[in-house]
Amino acid sequence: MFTPTGKMTTPRFFHTATTLADGRILIAGGFVGDYSPYGSGSTATATTELFDPATGKFTAAGNMNLPRANHTATLLANGKVLIAGGSQNTLASAELYDPSTGTFSIATSMPASEMYGRTTAALLRDSKVLLAGVPFGAELYDPSVNTFTATGGGIIPTFQTATTLRDGRVLLAYAFNSQLYDPASRTFSATGNTTGYEFQATLLANGSVLVTGGNDDPGASEIAEVYDPTAGMFTPTGNMISSRANHTSTLLPDGRVLITGGSGWVSAGPGMSYFCCLASAEVYDPLTGLFANTALMATGRAGHTATLLTDGRVLIAGGGSSSAELYTPGCAASCPPDPWQAAVNLMKATAGTDSLNFWQWAWYWQRSPRFAGAPAGFGVLGSIDNTPGLIFNIIASGGDDDGLAVVSAEQWVAYYRSSLTVVSGVVNAASHLAGAIAPGELVVVTGSGLGPAKAVLAVPDSSGRYAAQLAGTTVLVNGTPVPVIFTSATQVEAVVPDSLAGGTAQVAVTYHDETSASYPVPVAAAAPGIFTVDSTGQGHAESFDQNGVINTPAHWQGDVITLFATGLGQQATGVTIHGFNLPMMPLSVNKGAFPGVTQIQVPIPFGQDCDTDVVLQVGDAMSQPGVTIAIDICI
């Protein structure tokens, strides 16, 4: 629920909120006044203030040296805050806030001649800060010597997000140009792409990254995706209930994600709406991949901040006003104690410290006093020692090599939870959509602790068959092992049995002798999906023409092309193709050499649009929308 708290001293939006070492929140800069997209017509401010969770009040905290909005603010290991970039002609400057003195000082000058307003920043494991954005590429700030140096080279788009992953790399996510920064080599490399921009990115407890909403001209987007660092791919998850841009996304202590406000279409009466500030909020559950509505905020907000406090509440501040409110997850003060947090507390009490390595914490996990309602395995001798590979999964989740790195009890438990074998969803491998599965379908099982930290691709035997076990991973459909094509910690690709009948199938994954709970999935005669060029389930279909040329930039009218699909069930006939001005039957439908994949030959009629939509119908089931075929010499 949301409850009001003290007002800020200045109404602001596109400001920053940074949690200091003592638990207070530093609010800095932003545009002053009512919200406007990109701050159009607004003036940035140099004012700052501090929020004290103990009193619920804001107090003025002095001025920055320059007015800033859309800047970055990063808490450094020494307790200071690095404030960099921003709008209002302060683009290539940075300054430091010292909480011990309450003063701001100009940091060393940046080598970049210009920095765009919406630069992003990420704190690295070595305490340096990566700053990225057009046009200068990227720079590293070293607080030990107070210097900026160029790194990586290349052009990094503005409006991207920067998320430090478990293994220390940084994901810079942006529409069609996402990259990974490796601090060890100081280089950027391409990775899977997402579909929008001005979205929010949040690191989940299992090490994946949730990307939500953003601009989708001429409005906002409800799309949500999850990035798997092991596979290097974005895959769709359940969409948000509301379309949002310039919203917030905050990881809660229980692993869920709070989404608040943002710009979207707001009702102004019957038949009337305007694009501004949403008061709605929703919560994402990574175990189900779904969003659910939560309480409304007291006022609509966009360009605001949402900051997790040390007591688990979230401070919501600004967004076109001076008001602020606090979000308390779940049932507030009446909530029963979180058993995972109770386990953390007992481990620290038993060990007498909060700084041990992975192996030592495993010892205390199994030997701390057991309590009623404890997580399965807690306080049970052998719960880890007798589960082959689990401790190595925990170590890998923490990005360590030998398990000797020192972590806190809370960090260790988070790594433990992400290493448990949990199935959170089953999607069509072509469309990436959840729903019913069909006999013979190629599916992707999502979750955590499903396989090794480093992805493994299966190799067929001499007869072209794939084994039902890959790198310690087995997928069970109604208790029967099925062929496994690919495995990683968060995704496994497998083939549904041809003999699967209607009703509900129970899908489970076993990894190193640990079996997940069964995940129920409805079964249908057909659940078609078309494979696409970029593997997102959207855009140009994966295809080749009659000459064997794969994915030509544009097919000719009159060509006979081959599409690739899965989820057609056992029907070799009864397939209808929509999108070519009129429904048509394919020339042939054949199972391909790759398990679960069907090849469909289609003639391209004359008189087609340049980008022609294509949809497969099998019985009453339709493939996903948004798939096209590019056609040359078109109308």
Secondary structure as UniProt FT lines:
FT   STRAND          2..4
FT   STRAND          12..13
FT   STRAND          16..19
FT   TURN            21..22
FT   STRAND          25..28
FT   STRAND          31..32
FT   HELIX           37..39
FT   TURN            40..41
FT   STRAND          44..52
FT   TURN            53..56
FT   STRAND          57..68
FT   STRAND          72..75
FT   TURN            77..78
FT   STRAND          81..84
FT   TURN            91..92
FT   STRAND          94..98
FT   TURN            99..102
FT   STRAND          103..106
FT   TURN            117..118
FT   STRAND          120..123
FT   TURN            125..126
FT   STRAND          129..133
FT   TURN            134..136
FT   STRAND          137..142
FT   TURN            143..146
FT   STRAND          147..150
FT   TURN            158..159
FT   STRAND          161..164
FT   TURN            166..167
FT   STRAND          170..173
FT   STRAND          179..182
FT   TURN            183..186
FT   STRAND          187..190
FT   STRAND          200..203
FT   TURN            205..206
FT   STRAND          209..212
FT   STRAND          215..216
FT   TURN            217..218
FT   STRAND          219..221
FT   STRAND          224..228
FT   TURN            229..232
FT   STRAND          233..236
FT   STRAND          244..245
FT   STRAND          248..251
FT   TURN            253..254
FT   STRAND          257..260
FT   STRAND          263..267
FT   TURN            270..271
FT   STRAND          273..278
FT   STRAND          281..285
FT   TURN            286..289
FT   STRAND          290..293
FT   STRAND          305..308
FT   TURN            310..311
FT   STRAND          314..317
FT   STRAND          324..327
FT   TURN            330..331
FT   HELIX           332..334
FT   HELIX           339..351
FT   STRAND          356..357
FT   HELIX           358..367
FT   TURN            372..373
FT   TURN            376..379
FT   TURN            381..386
FT   TURN            388..389
FT   HELIX           390..397
FT   TURN            398..399
FT   STRAND          406..407
FT   HELIX           409..419
FT   STRAND          422..428
FT   TURN            429..431
FT   TURN            439..440
FT   STRAND          442..448
FT   STRAND          456..457
FT   TURN            462..463
FT   TURN            471..472
FT   STRAND          473..477
FT   TURN            478..479
FT   STRAND          480..482
FT   STRAND          484..487
FT   STRAND          491..495
FT   TURN            498..499
FT   STRAND          503..511
FT   TURN            512..513
FT   STRAND          514..515
FT   STRAND          519..523
FT   STRAND          529..530
FT   TURN            533..534
FT   STRAND          539..541
FT   STRAND          543..544
FT   TURN            546..547
FT   STRAND          555..556
FT   TURN            557..558
FT   STRAND          560..566
FT   TURN            569..570
FT   STRAND          575..578
FT   STRAND          588..591
FT   TURN            595..596
FT   STRAND          598..603
FT   STRAND          611..613
FT   STRAND          615..618
FT   TURN            619..620
FT   STRAND          621..622
FT   STRAND          627..632
//
